[in-house]
Structure formats: structure tokens, C-alpha cells
Amino acid sequence: MLKLASRYVIVILVVSSILASTYGCFSAESYYNKGLVAYKNGDLDKAINSFNKAIEKDPIYVTAYLERGNALADKGEIENAFLDINKAIELSPTYPNAYYNKAVLYHREGDLAKAKEVYEQVIEINHEFAMAYYGIGNIYNDEGNKTVALDYYNQSIEKDPAIVNTYNHRGLIFFEQANYNKAIEDFSDAVKLEPHYLVAYYNRGLAYLELKDYDTAIKDFTTIIGFDPQYVRAYYSRATIYELKGDIDKATSDYMSCLDFVPNDQYIIDKLIALSDNGSVIAEKYLIDTGLVKKK
């Protein structure tokens, strides 16, 4: 009897779903979830339409206003995006996520003063909101105040050690300060959290390059190319190291790979010309075959 009852429940749920789809009986939450899926898939118009319907069903649906605001911002409808965010704040004056979205939008629009002010409001509401500390850190970093930026990045990591971007940004400051070992620690933490975080591999490779740990730097650039064979900077940086190591053929091969993606880059062409002049037969043949130089 229990199995039979379960079967009836399933049938009822399926029929209810069909009826909802046919007669427009979706709940606000159903429309909201449809909007989230559409937004994730990059279909902004469909997402906005779904959030519209969620709000029609439930005019005080705070997160629907926030997500619609995100979609509108991505479409470039900044004024309407702010209207939605402000509506969410009006409906829920102590909801930190609404203030955070507003701060991020100010930040995206280049209004650093207002962004900082609203990030600080987020922290007033919730002292543990790690992304707000990260946001303020980015503003001070953009303004060139690295010391204060570091302090905010430290606080962000203390509040939430799982925000991968914070490690990368803090690592970049250490890199600029020539504190390459600490930079490497941060970039390594970033790739532990996100193994496909290619920017962190690249930055770590540059730090190893500065320490003249060429083989380890090559490993990082090679890892990037394995994940993304079109990552031009990884080929270029690896080529630079091969040159430093005197491995002209491998350097030539990597510079040639760069030109597969940026065929008119004169700087890289000049690199190949220099290698050809220094005796690289491979570089000379490539330059002649591609018509970049005339046969001598």
C-alpha cells in the first residue's frame, strides 16, 4: 500500500506540474528559479522575464529584485538595476546582500567613493561579510594604497578563507613589493581552492621567474597551456624562460605558437627575427615560410 501511495503522489506531482505549465500556475519561487537558470546560462532577457513574473506573483520577493537588478546591470541598464536594488533595500533594510550588490554596482561604474561607503554599510550590518572587506580592499588597491588594501584582504581571508580572488589580489601586492615567496604562498592557496584558476598559476609562474626558479615557472606555464591551449601569455612567458635557459628551439616553438593566435604581433615577430639572427634554423624557416621575412 505504501508503494502504491507513493506512485499516486508522483502522478499527482506530474499532473500538477503539467497543469502549472499549461495554465500559468507557477509559483513566485518557480519563476524565480527559472530566472536563476536563465541568468546562469547567459539568457538575460529570459531571466528578466522570469524575475518579472516572480515579482508579479510576490511583490515583496526581495531576492527576485536583486537578481533582476543583476541581469539588468549586465545588460547595461544601470539606472533600472539601481532601482531594483534600492527596492530590495526598502523591503529589507538590514539585508546585507542588497547593500553589497549596490556597492558592487557602484564599483563597476567607477564611483569608488560611493562603493566604499556602501561596502562599509554592509560591514555595519554584518561584521562577518568577507566579500565586503574584499571589495574595500580592491578600492584601496585601485587607489594605490597597498598597505590599507592588504589590511582589508587580511580581514577578508580571516572572515572567509575560501574566497579565491582575495588570495590572488593579496599575492599581487606581495609581488609588487618584491616579496615573491609570500606571493607564491597566496597564489598557491588560490589554486588549491580553484584548480582551474589560470590567472593564479600565471602569477605564480612569474613569481618563480623572478626568483630564477625557471623549471618550476615552466611547470606553471605548461599547466596553464594544458588547461587552455590558447593562453598566449603562457606561451610567451615560457618562451622567455627557454631563452634564458639557452633552449632556443623550445623558445622558437613557443613564440611561433603565440603567432598562431596573434599573427601580427610585431614584438613577437621581432623576437623570432632575433632568434633567427642568432642561428635558429627553425625560426628562420618559419619566418621565410610565412612570408614575414624574405629569404636572404
C-alpha angles and dihedrals in degrees: 000000000000092000090047091051091050089052090053090050091053091049091050091050092050092048090047090052091050091048091048091051093045100043101031096251097143115139123238089256092053092053090045092053091047088053092052091052092048091047091050089051091051096248097134097172092052090046093051091047091052093047089049090057092046090054092046088055093043115018092189096053097133100188091047089060090048095049092045087051090054092051092047091050090052088052090053094250092132099161092053090045090056090048090057094046092048089049089054090051091048090053094043111021095180098045104119095198091064092054090044092055089049092051091049091051092050088048092051090050091052097248095133096169094056092041091054091047093053094043086056089052088055090054091048089056095041119015090192097058097121097185091061090058088047091051093051089046089056091052093052088045090053089049091052096248096131096168094058091040090056090051092054093045088052090052091047092053090046090054095043120007091189101071101109098194092059092063092049094050093045089047090054091055090051088048091053088050089053089244090136098165093056089045090054090051091055095045089048091052088051094055091045088058094041113021092190095051095124097178090061091050089050094049091047090050090054090050091052088048090055089051089050090240089141100168093053091046090052089053091056094048090046090051090054092051089050090057096038117017090190096059095121097185091058091056091046095049092045090050090053090055093047088054090051089050091049094244095137097170093055091044090051091049092053094047088050089052089053090056090054086070103027102030097173099047101133094193092060091042088054089051090056091046089053091050090049091051088051092057106273105151091188092055092047093050092047092050092049095043092051093045093240090127134016121248111263 
